[in-house]
Amino acid sequence: MANILICDDDVDIVSALKIYLSNEDYKIYTAFTGKQALDCVKEHEIDLVLMDVMMPEMDGIEMCSKIITDFDLCHTPVVLLTALT
């Protein structure tokens, strides 16, 4: 089973992604701030991160940097979801 973390401050986006990824082969974790995402990474072995760039408390870029340096997850794929151009 793959563990997927979805992190976005928009509840509707998190809900939609969770529906799209609902599958018996995936365990979905959700977070709505960068800090919540970091806490989730501390508690669970995450195989894929889907994350917004612009979030409260800690943006997606800072979150990526922290999970790589603090948790040595440099081989964990991170997909950044953003409305930024």
VENLINZI-V786047 format. One record per residue. RES is the residue in one small letter. SS is DSSP state (H for helix, E for strand, - for the rest). PHI is phi in whole degrees, 0 to 359 (NA if undefined). D_FIRST is the distance of its C-alpha to the first C-alpha in whole Angstrom. Layout:
res=(RES	RES)
ss=(SS	SS)
phi=(PHI	PHI)
d_first=(D_FIRST	D_FIRST)
This chain:
res=(m	a	n	i	l	i	c	d	d	d	v	d	i	v	s	a	l	k	i	y	l	s	n	e	d	y	k	i	y	t	a	f	t	g	k	q	a	l	d	c	v	k	e	h	e	i	d	l	v	l	m	d	v	m	m	p	e	m	d	g	i	e	m	c	s	k	i	i	t	d	f	d	l	c	h	t	p	v	v	l	l	t	a	l	t)
ss=(-	E	E	E	E	E	E	-	-	-	H	H	H	H	H	H	H	H	H	H	H	-	-	-	-	E	E	E	E	E	E	-	-	H	H	H	H	H	H	H	H	H	H	-	-	-	-	E	E	E	E	E	-	-	-	-	-	-	-	H	H	H	H	H	H	H	H	H	H	H	H	-	-	-	-	-	E	E	E	E	E	-	-	-	-)
phi=(NA	267	259	244	255	252	228	202	279	266	301	294	294	299	297	296	297	297	295	299	264	298	196	295	270	239	254	259	247	233	212	241	220	299	295	298	296	297	299	296	296	293	270	228	276	261	260	207	241	249	218	287	277	265	221	287	72	199	283	297	293	296	299	302	300	293	291	286	280	277	237	51	258	293	258	273	295	234	251	268	259	207	262	290	267)
d_first=(0	4	7	10	13	16	19	23	26	26	24	25	23	20	20	20	17	15	17	16	13	12	10	8	5	5	7	10	13	16	19	23	25	24	25	22	20	21	20	17	16	18	16	13	11	11	9	12	15	17	20	24	26	29	28	30	30	28	28	25	27	27	24	23	26	25	21	22	25	24	21	21	18	20	17	15	16	18	19	22	23	27	30	32	34)
